[in-house]
Amino acid sequence: QVQLVESGGGLVQPGESLRLSCAASGSIGSLDNTRWFRQAPGKQREFVAIIDSVGETNYADSVKGRFTISRDNARKTVYLQMNNLKPEDTGVYYCFSRTLWGQGTPVTVSS
């Protein structure tokens, strides 16, 4: 059974950094076209970043210049490096690839 498992979330202060991981388990070729989404309390899930099959990336305007998405094909893992975190980055972060969603990892940015 193929699963996506996110990790790396936590509680940080504004300005700090976190690196999220999205690891694929089971029989999956690669994490092509993997997206990160987030959902803040009481809000809809929103797009954060994408990395496509050739490594091209795109970001939501709210995170451009602060977040970086990357992929390690050998480890079947996609990362989201989040720098200079702000309180509005708080939420549960999900990865999505090949019709699969992970369970989410919570991020709280608060002083």
Biopython code that builds the backbone (N, CA, C, O; Angstrom):
import numpy as np
from Bio.PDB.StructureBuilder import StructureBuilder

atoms = [
    (1, "GLN", "N", (0.848, -1.182, 0.000)),
    (1, "GLN", "CA", (0.000, 0.000, 0.000)),
    (1, "GLN", "C", (0.888, 1.238, 0.000)),
    (1, "GLN", "O", (1.795, 1.367, 0.822)),
    (2, "VAL", "N", (0.613, 2.151, -0.938)),
    (2, "VAL", "CA", (1.414, 3.357, -1.048)),
    (2, "VAL", "C", (0.881, 4.411, -0.095)),
    (2, "VAL", "O", (-0.327, 4.631, -0.009)),
    (3, "GLN", "N", (1.774, 5.049, 0.608)),
    (3, "GLN", "CA", (1.392, 6.121, 1.531)),
    (3, "GLN", "C", (2.370, 7.276, 1.407)),
    (3, "GLN", "O", (3.530, 7.101, 1.033)),
    (4, "LEU", "N", (1.867, 8.468, 1.734)),
    (4, "LEU", "CA", (2.715, 9.642, 1.887)),
    (4, "LEU", "C", (2.703, 10.011, 3.360)),
    (4, "LEU", "O", (1.642, 10.102, 3.976)),
    (5, "VAL", "N", (3.876, 10.221, 3.917)),
    (5, "VAL", "CA", (3.979, 10.524, 5.340)),
    (5, "VAL", "C", (4.760, 11.820, 5.508)),
    (5, "VAL", "O", (5.931, 11.904, 5.139)),
    (6, "GLU", "N", (4.099, 12.828, 6.069)),
    (6, "GLU", "CA", (4.745, 14.101, 6.341)),
    (6, "GLU", "C", (5.351, 14.082, 7.749)),
    (6, "GLU", "O", (4.872, 13.386, 8.644)),
    (7, "SER", "N", (6.394, 14.851, 7.909)),
    (7, "SER", "CA", (7.011, 15.028, 9.224)),
    (7, "SER", "C", (7.752, 16.352, 9.236)),
    (7, "SER", "O", (7.948, 16.985, 8.198)),
    (8, "GLY", "N", (8.163, 16.759, 10.437)),
    (8, "GLY", "CA", (8.985, 17.958, 10.564)),
    (8, "GLY", "C", (8.272, 19.175, 11.108)),
    (8, "GLY", "O", (8.899, 20.208, 11.342)),
    (9, "GLY", "N", (6.982, 19.072, 11.312)),
    (9, "GLY", "CA", (6.253, 20.212, 11.859)),
    (9, "GLY", "C", (6.584, 20.441, 13.323)),
    (9, "GLY", "O", (7.246, 19.623, 13.961)),
    (10, "GLY", "N", (6.116, 21.561, 13.842)),
    (10, "GLY", "CA", (6.359, 21.867, 15.246)),
    (10, "GLY", "C", (5.978, 23.274, 15.591)),
    (10, "GLY", "O", (5.336, 23.973, 14.807)),
    (11, "LEU", "N", (6.381, 23.692, 16.783)),
    (11, "LEU", "CA", (6.117, 25.038, 17.289)),
    (11, "LEU", "C", (7.403, 25.852, 17.203)),
    (11, "LEU", "O", (8.425, 25.463, 17.769)),
    (12, "VAL", "N", (7.355, 26.969, 16.503)),
    (12, "VAL", "CA", (8.519, 27.837, 16.380)),
    (12, "VAL", "C", (8.109, 29.287, 16.587)),
    (12, "VAL", "O", (6.927, 29.629, 16.546)),
    (13, "GLN", "N", (9.100, 30.121, 16.806)),
    (13, "GLN", "CA", (8.842, 31.553, 16.947)),
    (13, "GLN", "C", (8.944, 32.243, 15.582)),
    (13, "GLN", "O", (9.593, 31.718, 14.678)),
    (14, "PRO", "N", (8.328, 33.378, 15.427)),
    (14, "PRO", "CA", (8.454, 34.121, 14.169)),
    (14, "PRO", "C", (9.919, 34.356, 13.812)),
    (14, "PRO", "O", (10.738, 34.683, 14.671)),
    (15, "GLY", "N", (10.228, 34.186, 12.538)),
    (15, "GLY", "CA", (11.592, 34.357, 12.060)),
    (15, "GLY", "C", (12.408, 33.071, 12.026)),
    (15, "GLY", "O", (13.464, 33.025, 11.395)),
    (16, "GLU", "N", (11.937, 32.044, 12.687)),
    (16, "GLU", "CA", (12.667, 30.779, 12.715)),
    (16, "GLU", "C", (12.335, 29.942, 11.476)),
    (16, "GLU", "O", (11.543, 30.341, 10.623)),
    (17, "SER", "N", (12.969, 28.767, 11.410)),
    (17, "SER", "CA", (12.841, 27.913, 10.225)),
    (17, "SER", "C", (12.398, 26.506, 10.614)),
    (17, "SER", "O", (12.585, 26.061, 11.746)),
    (18, "LEU", "N", (11.811, 25.831, 9.647)),
    (18, "LEU", "CA", (11.476, 24.416, 9.764)),
    (18, "LEU", "C", (11.686, 23.768, 8.394)),
    (18, "LEU", "O", (11.580, 24.426, 7.359)),
    (19, "ARG", "N", (11.984, 22.476, 8.406)),
    (19, "ARG", "CA", (12.018, 21.721, 7.155)),
    (19, "ARG", "C", (11.046, 20.568, 7.269)),
    (19, "ARG", "O", (11.189, 19.696, 8.127)),
    (20, "LEU", "N", (10.059, 20.572, 6.398)),
    (20, "LEU", "CA", (9.087, 19.496, 6.343)),
    (20, "LEU", "C", (9.533, 18.444, 5.341)),
    (20, "LEU", "O", (10.182, 18.747, 4.340)),
    (21, "SER", "N", (9.170, 17.206, 5.631)),
    (21, "SER", "CA", (9.466, 16.101, 4.722)),
    (21, "SER", "C", (8.183, 15.389, 4.345)),
    (21, "SER", "O", (7.258, 15.271, 5.149)),
    (22, "CYS", "N", (8.144, 14.921, 3.119)),
    (22, "CYS", "CA", (7.033, 14.101, 2.628)),
    (22, "CYS", "C", (7.661, 12.863, 2.022)),
    (22, "CYS", "O", (8.244, 12.920, 0.939)),
    (23, "ALA", "N", (7.544, 11.744, 2.722)),
    (23, "ALA", "CA", (8.192, 10.509, 2.289)),
    (23, "ALA", "C", (7.157, 9.529, 1.763)),
    (23, "ALA", "O", (6.089, 9.350, 2.349)),
    (24, "ALA", "N", (7.494, 8.902, 0.648)),
    (24, "ALA", "CA", (6.609, 7.895, 0.061)),
    (24, "ALA", "C", (7.033, 6.512, 0.501)),
    (24, "ALA", "O", (8.215, 6.168, 0.476)),
    (25, "SER", "N", (6.068, 5.738, 0.898)),
    (25, "SER", "CA", (6.336, 4.345, 1.236)),
    (25, "SER", "C", (5.514, 3.449, 0.322)),
    (25, "SER", "O", (4.469, 3.849, -0.190)),
    (26, "GLY", "N", (6.002, 2.234, 0.127)),
    (26, "GLY", "CA", (5.298, 1.323, -0.758)),
    (26, "GLY", "C", (5.781, 1.446, -2.184)),
    (26, "GLY", "O", (6.802, 2.077, -2.458)),
    (27, "SER", "N", (5.049, 0.847, -3.075)),
    (27, "SER", "CA", (5.455, 0.777, -4.466)),
    (27, "SER", "C", (5.011, 2.024, -5.214)),
    (27, "SER", "O", (3.896, 2.086, -5.732)),
    (28, "ILE", "N", (5.886, 3.010, -5.266)),
    (28, "ILE", "CA", (5.592, 4.220, -5.993)),
    (28, "ILE", "C", (6.825, 4.579, -6.785)),
    (28, "ILE", "O", (7.939, 4.505, -6.265)),
    (29, "GLY", "N", (6.649, 4.967, -8.034)),
    (29, "GLY", "CA", (7.795, 5.222, -8.896)),
    (29, "GLY", "C", (8.624, 6.390, -8.409)),
    (29, "GLY", "O", (9.800, 6.238, -8.078)),
    (30, "SER", "N", (8.008, 7.550, -8.368)),
    (30, "SER", "CA", (8.706, 8.750, -7.917)),
    (30, "SER", "C", (7.658, 9.788, -7.561)),
    (30, "SER", "O", (6.486, 9.664, -7.914)),
    (31, "LEU", "N", (8.104, 10.804, -6.860)),
    (31, "LEU", "CA", (7.175, 11.846, -6.422)),
    (31, "LEU", "C", (7.155, 12.984, -7.442)),
    (31, "LEU", "O", (7.540, 14.115, -7.143)),
    (32, "ASP", "N", (6.700, 12.662, -8.646)),
    (32, "ASP", "CA", (6.555, 13.688, -9.658)),
    (32, "ASP", "C", (5.404, 14.608, -9.305)),
    (32, "ASP", "O", (4.426, 14.202, -8.678)),
    (33, "ASN", "N", (5.544, 15.863, -9.724)),
    (33, "ASN", "CA", (4.449, 16.812, -9.547)),
    (33, "ASN", "C", (3.866, 16.778, -8.145)),
    (33, "ASN", "O", (2.655, 16.652, -7.966)),
    (34, "THR", "N", (4.723, 16.889, -7.174)),
    (34, "THR", "CA", (4.293, 16.883, -5.773)),
    (34, "THR", "C", (4.019, 18.294, -5.312)),
    (34, "THR", "O", (4.782, 19.222, -5.584)),
    (35, "ARG", "N", (2.920, 18.433, -4.612)),
    (35, "ARG", "CA", (2.502, 19.736, -4.109)),
    (35, "ARG", "C", (2.457, 19.736, -2.589)),
    (35, "ARG", "O", (2.185, 18.710, -1.966)),
    (36, "TRP", "N", (2.718, 20.864, -2.015)),
    (36, "TRP", "CA", (2.437, 21.113, -0.602)),
    (36, "TRP", "C", (1.236, 22.048, -0.516)),
    (36, "TRP", "O", (1.130, 23.027, -1.256)),
    (37, "PHE", "N", (0.348, 21.722, 0.396)),
    (37, "PHE", "CA", (-0.790, 22.566, 0.732)),
    (37, "PHE", "C", (-0.755, 22.822, 2.234)),
    (37, "PHE", "O", (-0.042, 22.144, 2.974)),
    (38, "ARG", "N", (-1.519, 23.788, 2.666)),
    (38, "ARG", "CA", (-1.680, 24.009, 4.100)),
    (38, "ARG", "C", (-3.109, 24.437, 4.383)),
    (38, "ARG", "O", (-3.813, 24.983, 3.533)),
    (39, "GLN", "N", (-3.498, 24.165, 5.603)),
    (39, "GLN", "CA", (-4.845, 24.539, 6.029)),
    (39, "GLN", "C", (-4.768, 25.154, 7.415)),
    (39, "GLN", "O", (-4.427, 24.487, 8.392)),
    (40, "ALA", "N", (-5.091, 26.433, 7.482)),
    (40, "ALA", "CA", (-5.124, 27.143, 8.755)),
    (40, "ALA", "C", (-6.466, 26.877, 9.433)),
    (40, "ALA", "O", (-7.448, 26.555, 8.764)),
    (41, "PRO", "N", (-6.508, 27.009, 10.741)),
    (41, "PRO", "CA", (-7.769, 26.779, 11.459)),
    (41, "PRO", "C", (-8.892, 27.645, 10.916)),
    (41, "PRO", "O", (-8.752, 28.863, 10.800)),
    (42, "GLY", "N", (-10.008, 27.007, 10.584)),
    (42, "GLY", "CA", (-11.162, 27.736, 10.103)),
    (42, "GLY", "C", (-11.081, 28.204, 8.667)),
    (42, "GLY", "O", (-11.962, 28.926, 8.201)),
    (43, "LYS", "N", (-10.029, 27.801, 7.948)),
    (43, "LYS", "CA", (-9.864, 28.245, 6.568)),
    (43, "LYS", "C", (-9.777, 27.052, 5.625)),
    (43, "LYS", "O", (-9.588, 25.911, 6.045)),
    (44, "GLN", "N", (-9.920, 27.355, 4.332)),
    (44, "GLN", "CA", (-9.806, 26.303, 3.335)),
    (44, "GLN", "C", (-8.344, 25.930, 3.105)),
    (44, "GLN", "O", (-7.432, 26.720, 3.349)),
    (45, "ARG", "N", (-8.156, 24.728, 2.639)),
    (45, "ARG", "CA", (-6.811, 24.276, 2.287)),
    (45, "ARG", "C", (-6.321, 25.101, 1.093)),
    (45, "ARG", "O", (-7.069, 25.342, 0.146)),
    (46, "GLU", "N", (-5.056, 25.532, 1.151)),
    (46, "GLU", "CA", (-4.518, 26.366, 0.083)),
    (46, "GLU", "C", (-3.189, 25.830, -0.415)),
    (46, "GLU", "O", (-2.429, 25.194, 0.316)),
    (47, "PHE", "N", (-2.940, 26.107, -1.672)),
    (47, "PHE", "CA", (-1.695, 25.696, -2.326)),
    (47, "PHE", "C", (-0.514, 26.468, -1.755)),
    (47, "PHE", "O", (-0.606, 27.663, -1.472)),
    (48, "VAL", "N", (0.606, 25.753, -1.591)),
    (48, "VAL", "CA", (1.820, 26.394, -1.092)),
    (48, "VAL", "C", (2.942, 26.328, -2.134)),
    (48, "VAL", "O", (3.549, 27.345, -2.472)),
    (49, "ALA", "N", (3.208, 25.113, -2.638)),
    (49, "ALA", "CA", (4.338, 24.959, -3.555)),
    (49, "ALA", "C", (4.182, 23.677, -4.360)),
    (49, "ALA", "O", (3.465, 22.758, -3.966)),
    (50, "ILE", "N", (4.873, 23.638, -5.502)),
    (50, "ILE", "CA", (4.877, 22.451, -6.353)),
    (50, "ILE", "C", (6.256, 22.252, -6.946)),
    (50, "ILE", "O", (6.963, 23.211, -7.256)),
    (51, "ILE", "N", (6.629, 20.985, -7.098)),
    (51, "ILE", "CA", (7.821, 20.628, -7.861)),
    (51, "ILE", "C", (7.382, 19.616, -8.906)),
    (51, "ILE", "O", (6.758, 18.606, -8.581)),
    (52, "ASP", "N", (7.713, 19.895, -10.178)),
    (52, "ASP", "CA", (7.219, 19.009, -11.228)),
    (52, "ASP", "C", (8.246, 17.930, -11.562)),
    (52, "ASP", "O", (9.265, 17.789, -10.885)),
    (53, "SER", "N", (7.958, 17.176, -12.613)),
    (53, "SER", "CA", (8.767, 16.006, -12.921)),
    (53, "SER", "C", (10.194, 16.343, -13.322)),
    (53, "SER", "O", (11.089, 15.506, -13.205)),
    (54, "VAL", "N", (10.412, 17.579, -13.798)),
    (54, "VAL", "CA", (11.770, 17.953, -14.196)),
    (54, "VAL", "C", (12.417, 18.899, -13.203)),
    (54, "VAL", "O", (13.491, 19.446, -13.455)),
    (55, "GLY", "N", (11.760, 19.085, -12.083)),
    (55, "GLY", "CA", (12.352, 19.895, -11.032)),
    (55, "GLY", "C", (11.977, 21.364, -11.048)),
    (55, "GLY", "O", (12.477, 22.143, -10.236)),
    (56, "GLU", "N", (11.112, 21.744, -11.954)),
    (56, "GLU", "CA", (10.629, 23.122, -11.951)),
    (56, "GLU", "C", (9.742, 23.330, -10.724)),
    (56, "GLU", "O", (8.996, 22.439, -10.319)),
    (57, "THR", "N", (9.840, 24.513, -10.150)),
    (57, "THR", "CA", (9.091, 24.800, -8.933)),
    (57, "THR", "C", (8.226, 26.053, -9.100)),
    (57, "THR", "O", (8.498, 26.917, -9.933)),
    (58, "ASN", "N", (7.193, 26.117, -8.291)),
    (58, "ASN", "CA", (6.342, 27.290, -8.259)),
    (58, "ASN", "C", (5.783, 27.429, -6.852)),
    (58, "ASN", "O", (5.625, 26.443, -6.134)),
    (59, "TYR", "N", (5.487, 28.659, -6.470)),
    (59, "TYR", "CA", (5.099, 28.935, -5.093)),
    (59, "TYR", "C", (3.907, 29.884, -5.034)),
    (59, "TYR", "O", (3.671, 30.674, -5.948)),
    (60, "ALA", "N", (3.173, 29.784, -3.947)),
    (60, "ALA", "CA", (2.163, 30.797, -3.661)),
    (60, "ALA", "C", (2.878, 32.110, -3.380)),
    (60, "ALA", "O", (3.984, 32.120, -2.840)),
    (61, "ASP", "N", (2.246, 33.210, -3.747)),
    (61, "ASP", "CA", (2.882, 34.514, -3.555)),
    (61, "ASP", "C", (3.244, 34.757, -2.094)),
    (61, "ASP", "O", (4.241, 35.415, -1.798)),
    (62, "SER", "N", (2.439, 34.230, -1.192)),
    (62, "SER", "CA", (2.643, 34.493, 0.229)),
    (62, "SER", "C", (3.912, 33.851, 0.786)),
    (62, "SER", "O", (4.368, 34.227, 1.866)),
    (63, "VAL", "N", (4.487, 32.888, 0.066)),
    (63, "VAL", "CA", (5.678, 32.195, 0.583)),
    (63, "VAL", "C", (6.898, 32.373, -0.305)),
    (63, "VAL", "O", (7.987, 31.922, 0.050)),
    (64, "LYS", "N", (6.738, 33.024, -1.458)),
    (64, "LYS", "CA", (7.873, 33.216, -2.370)),
    (64, "LYS", "C", (9.005, 33.934, -1.668)),
    (64, "LYS", "O", (8.802, 34.923, -0.964)),
    (65, "GLY", "N", (10.216, 33.405, -1.878)),
    (65, "GLY", "CA", (11.395, 33.996, -1.271)),
    (65, "GLY", "C", (11.682, 33.488, 0.135)),
    (65, "GLY", "O", (12.756, 33.741, 0.681)),
    (66, "ARG", "N", (10.724, 32.768, 0.726)),
    (66, "ARG", "CA", (10.920, 32.237, 2.086)),
    (66, "ARG", "C", (10.916, 30.715, 2.109)),
    (66, "ARG", "O", (11.624, 30.102, 2.908)),
    (67, "PHE", "N", (10.124, 30.105, 1.239)),
    (67, "PHE", "CA", (10.000, 28.637, 1.210)),
    (67, "PHE", "C", (10.701, 28.081, -0.031)),
    (67, "PHE", "O", (10.732, 28.715, -1.085)),
    (68, "THR", "N", (11.257, 26.885, 0.123)),
    (68, "THR", "CA", (11.890, 26.200, -0.996)),
    (68, "THR", "C", (11.464, 24.742, -1.002)),
    (68, "THR", "O", (11.607, 24.039, -0.002)),
    (69, "ILE", "N", (10.942, 24.296, -2.132)),
    (69, "ILE", "CA", (10.563, 22.890, -2.289)),
    (69, "ILE", "C", (11.665, 22.173, -3.055)),
    (69, "ILE", "O", (12.227, 22.715, -4.006)),
    (70, "SER", "N", (11.971, 20.949, -2.632)),
    (70, "SER", "CA", (13.005, 20.169, -3.299)),
    (70, "SER", "C", (12.646, 18.696, -3.211)),
    (70, "SER", "O", (11.735, 18.300, -2.483)),
    (71, "ARG", "N", (13.385, 17.895, -3.969)),
    (71, "ARG", "CA", (13.062, 16.462, -4.029)),
    (71, "ARG", "C", (14.342, 15.639, -4.038)),
    (71, "ARG", "O", (15.329, 16.003, -4.678)),
    (72, "ASP", "N", (14.308, 14.538, -3.324)),
    (72, "ASP", "CA", (15.382, 13.548, -3.336)),
    (72, "ASP", "C", (14.789, 12.266, -3.889)),
    (72, "ASP", "O", (14.103, 11.532, -3.177)),
    (73, "ASN", "N", (15.054, 11.998, -5.159)),
    (73, "ASN", "CA", (14.428, 10.842, -5.802)),
    (73, "ASN", "C", (14.880, 9.524, -5.188)),
    (73, "ASN", "O", (14.094, 8.581, -5.085)),
    (74, "ALA", "N", (16.131, 9.456, -4.786)),
    (74, "ALA", "CA", (16.636, 8.209, -4.207)),
    (74, "ALA", "C", (15.917, 7.873, -2.908)),
    (74, "ALA", "O", (15.689, 6.703, -2.599)),
    (75, "ARG", "N", (15.566, 8.893, -2.158)),
    (75, "ARG", "CA", (14.857, 8.677, -0.888)),
    (75, "ARG", "C", (13.342, 8.762, -1.044)),
    (75, "ARG", "O", (12.602, 8.579, -0.078)),
    (76, "LYS", "N", (12.875, 9.046, -2.287)),
    (76, "LYS", "CA", (11.433, 9.198, -2.520)),
    (76, "LYS", "C", (10.838, 10.176, -1.510)),
    (76, "LYS", "O", (9.814, 9.906, -0.882)),
    (77, "THR", "N", (11.499, 11.301, -1.376)),
    (77, "THR", "CA", (11.099, 12.293, -0.386)),
    (77, "THR", "C", (11.103, 13.680, -1.015)),
    (77, "THR", "O", (12.005, 14.032, -1.775)),
    (78, "VAL", "N", (10.088, 14.452, -0.688)),
    (78, "VAL", "CA", (10.020, 15.855, -1.070)),
    (78, "VAL", "C", (10.091, 16.682, 0.200)),
    (78, "VAL", "O", (9.481, 16.345, 1.214)),
    (79, "TYR", "N", (10.842, 17.765, 0.128)),
    (79, "TYR", "CA", (11.058, 18.620, 1.289)),
    (79, "TYR", "C", (10.429, 20.001, 1.057)),
    (79, "TYR", "O", (10.249, 20.448, -0.076)),
    (80, "LEU", "N", (10.112, 20.639, 2.155)),
    (80, "LEU", "CA", (9.696, 22.038, 2.114)),
    (80, "LEU", "C", (10.497, 22.766, 3.186)),
    (80, "LEU", "O", (10.214, 22.656, 4.379)),
    (81, "GLN", "N", (11.496, 23.507, 2.738)),
    (81, "GLN", "CA", (12.284, 24.330, 3.648)),
    (81, "GLN", "C", (11.560, 25.645, 3.852)),
    (81, "GLN", "O", (11.289, 26.364, 2.891)),
    (82, "MET", "N", (11.250, 25.959, 5.080)),
    (82, "MET", "CA", (10.478, 27.161, 5.402)),
    (82, "MET", "C", (11.325, 28.063, 6.278)),
    (82, "MET", "O", (11.641, 27.714, 7.416)),
    (83, "ASN", "N", (11.691, 29.220, 5.756)),
    (83, "ASN", "CA", (12.500, 30.181, 6.489)),
    (83, "ASN", "C", (11.689, 31.428, 6.815)),
    (83, "ASN", "O", (10.655, 31.701, 6.205)),
    (84, "ASN", "N", (12.185, 32.170, 7.786)),
    (84, "ASN", "CA", (11.536, 33.419, 8.175)),
    (84, "ASN", "C", (10.027, 33.210, 8.363)),
    (84, "ASN", "O", (9.206, 33.920, 7.783)),
    (85, "LEU", "N", (9.698, 32.236, 9.172)),
    (85, "LEU", "CA", (8.288, 31.889, 9.361)),
    (85, "LEU", "C", (7.530, 33.019, 10.053)),
    (85, "LEU", "O", (8.067, 33.746, 10.889)),
    (86, "LYS", "N", (6.262, 33.136, 9.670)),
    (86, "LYS", "CA", (5.388, 34.171, 10.201)),
    (86, "LYS", "C", (4.168, 33.509, 10.863)),
    (86, "LYS", "O", (3.836, 32.366, 10.548)),
    (87, "PRO", "N", (3.514, 34.217, 11.764)),
    (87, "PRO", "CA", (2.322, 33.620, 12.395)),
    (87, "PRO", "C", (1.275, 33.155, 11.377)),
    (87, "PRO", "O", (0.570, 32.173, 11.612)),
    (88, "GLU", "N", (1.177, 33.856, 10.261)),
    (88, "GLU", "CA", (0.189, 33.464, 9.252)),
    (88, "GLU", "C", (0.571, 32.193, 8.498)),
    (88, "GLU", "O", (-0.211, 31.697, 7.687)),
    (89, "ASP", "N", (1.753, 31.668, 8.754)),
    (89, "ASP", "CA", (2.131, 30.367, 8.181)),
    (89, "ASP", "C", (1.604, 29.195, 9.013)),
    (89, "ASP", "O", (1.749, 28.035, 8.626)),
    (90, "THR", "N", (1.004, 29.504, 10.134)),
    (90, "THR", "CA", (0.453, 28.462, 11.001)),
    (90, "THR", "C", (-0.621, 27.655, 10.284)),
    (90, "THR", "O", (-1.469, 28.211, 9.586)),
    (91, "GLY", "N", (-0.577, 26.346, 10.463)),
    (91, "GLY", "CA", (-1.568, 25.470, 9.871)),
    (91, "GLY", "C", (-1.072, 24.041, 9.815)),
    (91, "GLY", "O", (0.031, 23.733, 10.266)),
    (92, "VAL", "N", (-1.889, 23.183, 9.263)),
    (92, "VAL", "CA", (-1.482, 21.805, 9.013)),
    (92, "VAL", "C", (-1.020, 21.726, 7.563)),
    (92, "VAL", "O", (-1.730, 22.143, 6.648)),
    (93, "TYR", "N", (0.171, 21.189, 7.371)),
    (93, "TYR", "CA", (0.770, 21.110, 6.044)),
    (93, "TYR", "C", (0.628, 19.692, 5.505)),
    (93, "TYR", "O", (0.942, 18.712, 6.181)),
    (94, "TYR", "N", (0.149, 19.614, 4.273)),
    (94, "TYR", "CA", (-0.099, 18.337, 3.609)),
    (94, "TYR", "C", (0.694, 18.264, 2.309)),
    (94, "TYR", "O", (0.869, 19.269, 1.620)),
    (95, "CYS", "N", (1.164, 17.081, 1.985)),
    (95, "CYS", "CA", (1.715, 16.882, 0.646)),
    (95, "CYS", "C", (0.726, 16.057, -0.177)),
    (95, "CYS", "O", (-0.077, 15.289, 0.353)),
    (96, "PHE", "N", (0.820, 16.247, -1.492)),
    (96, "PHE", "CA", (-0.093, 15.596, -2.433)),
    (96, "PHE", "C", (0.696, 15.178, -3.653)),
    (96, "PHE", "O", (1.401, 15.984, -4.261)),
    (97, "SER", "N", (0.570, 13.891, -4.010)),
    (97, "SER", "CA", (1.261, 13.390, -5.195)),
    (97, "SER", "C", (0.545, 12.153, -5.720)),
    (97, "SER", "O", (0.164, 11.277, -4.944)),
    (98, "ARG", "N", (0.362, 12.080, -7.028)),
    (98, "ARG", "CA", (-0.240, 10.900, -7.668)),
    (98, "ARG", "C", (-1.563, 10.524, -7.018)),
    (98, "ARG", "O", (-1.795, 9.348, -6.739)),
    (99, "THR", "N", (-2.398, 11.456, -6.781)),
    (99, "THR", "CA", (-3.741, 11.320, -6.188)),
    (99, "THR", "C", (-3.715, 10.992, -4.702)),
    (99, "THR", "O", (-4.773, 10.782, -4.108)),
    (100, "LEU", "N", (-2.558, 10.943, -4.093)),
    (100, "LEU", "CA", (-2.447, 10.607, -2.672)),
    (100, "LEU", "C", (-2.229, 11.848, -1.816)),
    (100, "LEU", "O", (-1.498, 12.765, -2.191)),
    (101, "TRP", "N", (-2.879, 11.852, -0.662)),
    (101, "TRP", "CA", (-2.647, 12.879, 0.350)),
    (101, "TRP", "C", (-1.961, 12.242, 1.549)),
    (101, "TRP", "O", (-2.245, 11.099, 1.907)),
    (102, "GLY", "N", (-1.059, 12.991, 2.162)),
    (102, "GLY", "CA", (-0.530, 12.563, 3.430)),
    (102, "GLY", "C", (-1.472, 12.921, 4.556)),
    (102, "GLY", "O", (-2.541, 13.486, 4.326)),
    (103, "GLN", "N", (-1.074, 12.590, 5.783)),
    (103, "GLN", "CA", (-1.942, 12.821, 6.944)),
    (103, "GLN", "C", (-1.790, 14.227, 7.507)),
    (103, "GLN", "O", (-2.605, 14.677, 8.313)),
    (104, "GLY", "N", (-0.739, 14.914, 7.073)),
    (104, "GLY", "CA", (-0.505, 16.283, 7.529)),
    (104, "GLY", "C", (0.439, 16.356, 8.704)),
    (104, "GLY", "O", (0.530, 15.435, 9.515)),
    (105, "THR", "N", (1.143, 17.474, 8.777)),
    (105, "THR", "CA", (2.011, 17.752, 9.915)),
    (105, "THR", "C", (1.750, 19.194, 10.355)),
    (105, "THR", "O", (1.763, 20.098, 9.521)),
    (106, "PRO", "N", (1.515, 19.422, 11.641)),
    (106, "PRO", "CA", (1.125, 20.750, 12.097)),
    (106, "PRO", "C", (2.320, 21.682, 12.288)),
    (106, "PRO", "O", (3.376, 21.283, 12.778)),
    (107, "VAL", "N", (2.119, 22.915, 11.893)),
    (107, "VAL", "CA", (3.108, 23.969, 12.082)),
    (107, "VAL", "C", (2.435, 25.113, 12.832)),
    (107, "VAL", "O", (1.382, 25.605, 12.426)),
    (108, "THR", "N", (3.058, 25.527, 13.926)),
    (108, "THR", "CA", (2.561, 26.669, 14.691)),
    (108, "THR", "C", (3.677, 27.678, 14.832)),
    (108, "THR", "O", (4.764, 27.363, 15.316)),
    (109, "VAL", "N", (3.395, 28.904, 14.401)),
    (109, "VAL", "CA", (4.370, 29.984, 14.510)),
    (109, "VAL", "C", (3.793, 31.006, 15.479)),
    (109, "VAL", "O", (2.807, 31.681, 15.182)),
    (110, "SER", "N", (4.421, 31.105, 16.627)),
    (110, "SER", "CA", (3.883, 31.976, 17.666)),
    (110, "SER", "C", (4.987, 32.398, 18.608)),
    (110, "SER", "O", (5.912, 31.637, 18.890)),
    (111, "SER", "N", (4.877, 33.628, 19.092)),
    (111, "SER", "CA", (5.834, 34.118, 20.076)),
    (111, "SER", "C", (5.309, 33.890, 21.489)),
    (111, "SER", "O", (5.980, 34.240, 22.460)),
]
sb = StructureBuilder()
sb.init_structure("model")
sb.init_model(0)
sb.init_chain("A")
sb.init_seg("    ")
for serial, (resi, resn, name, xyz) in enumerate(atoms, 1):
    if name == "N":
        sb.init_residue(resn, " ", resi, " ")
    sb.init_atom(name, np.array(xyz, "f"), 0.0, 1.0, " ", f" {name:<3s}", serial, name[0])
structure = sb.get_structure()
